[in-house]
Amino acid sequence: MQARALRIMITLALVIGSLSALTVSAFSPDQPHFERTWARTDLPVAAGHVDRTWMWGPEPFTGVMTESYTDAPGGERLVRYTDKSRMEDNSFRAESPWDVTNGLIALELITGQMQIGDDEFVENEPSQVHVAGDPDAQSPTFASFSHVLDREPHEPGATITQTISRDGSVGDNPDLARHGVLAAHEVPETGRLVAVPFWEFMNSTGTVYADGEFRNANLFETPFFAIGFPITGAYWVHVPVDGEPRDVLTQCFERRCLTYTPGNPQGWEVESANIGRAYYHWRYE
């Protein structure tokens, strides 16, 4: 029995090891800095070590490709798209972890200003892709948030009850106070207040993969590394999620839009919108 148990343990170890290796190598063996960035938060999820939201996604949905960027060598840089974001090769001017960036793509989708250089932009239309929940004709889109870029709906410590509709209009639903969500942390760079669930998520710890091992550490090297500074306040939207109408709190940052869904399983209350998919659709399709 002991020998059999030992064989089972060895087999399980090999399976888990194979899963980790396959997941990493499937991502981008020729771009180790892309692989490293993805693996920190998402390899523990892919390998089954933790049950929590993805920050990039299970795997990229494009190969490594080039995009115009006038301040990169030769005017181009390597990028790769995942569900939740875009990875950019920034190694020509920065070291880890900033050798991989993901751009101000939420800001681009909201304003329609596509960035092609540090200070160069191409004018486009804001994205009409929905931010949270299932696709729905009434759900707010990235373009909806363009109407609240200059609006701060909250006082520090206030309970968030403000709502946003698809046309960008702001309402107030006192019943949403039952969720007990506060606007708490002010970010001086933009003067915005971050809703408590998002600030806790941005500063959370858990199992990460770094330096060739799984260990407990901050999920992000800095709170703003993968998310950016907040550019809007936090607003509630009432949208279908898996076909069921739900209250979802949404706040957009420079690089991501985060959602908080009360009642979701632990580890999935806060999620990153599928902004990589939305951006690729907006830019190319």
C-alpha positions, 0 to 999 in steps of 0.5 A: 500500500505504501508503494502504491501511495508513493506511485500515486503521489509521484504521478500527481506531481508529474501531472502538475509539473507537466501542466505548469510546463505546458501552460507556460511554454504554450504562452510564449517561449520566445518571449520570456518576459511575456511568459514571466509576467503572465506566470506571476498571477495566472500560472497558479490559477492554470495549475490549480494552486488557487481559485481566483480571477484571471489577470491576463487569461488562460492563454493568448489569443494572438501570436506575437505581432508588431504594432506601430509605436514611434518611440520604439526602435524602428518605430515598431514593438512586439505585442501579444493579446490576451483576454484581459489585456495586451502585453507590450515589449518595453524592454528597449527602455525599462527593466523588469517588471516594466519591460512588459507594459500593457498600455493605456488601453482602457483610456484609449477605448473610452476616449477613442484616442489610439496611442501610437507613440509616447505623445502621438495619437490617432483619433478613433471612435470610443468603443461600443463594446460592453464593459461588464456582464453578458452582451446586452443592448442596454449594458454600458459600454466603454464609450459610456464612461467617456461621459464621466471622465470629468466627473467625481461622483463620490466624497471620501468615505461615501457609500457608492450608490451612483449608477451609469447607463448606456448613454453615459447618464448618471443616476442614484439608487439608494437601495444599492447602499445595501452592498456597503461599498465605500469610496476610500483611497484617493490617488493624487495622480488623477484625484480619483477615489478607488472603491474599497473592493478594488483597492483591496484587490490591487494590494492583495497577496496570494500565491504567485509564481516568481523566480521559478517557484510558487510562493505567497507575495503581493499579486502585483509589484505595485498596485498600479502596475497592471491596472493604472491610475483610476480615470473614473469613479466607481458606478453600479450597472445592472446587467445580465451575468450568465443570463441573470440580472446582477448589480455589478460595480465598475470602475475604469483605470488607465489600463483596465476596467475592474468589476465587483460582483457581490455574491460571486464566489471568493476569489471572483468578486473582483474581476478584470473586464475582457479588455484585451478582446475589446481592444483587439476588436476595436483596433482591428475588426 
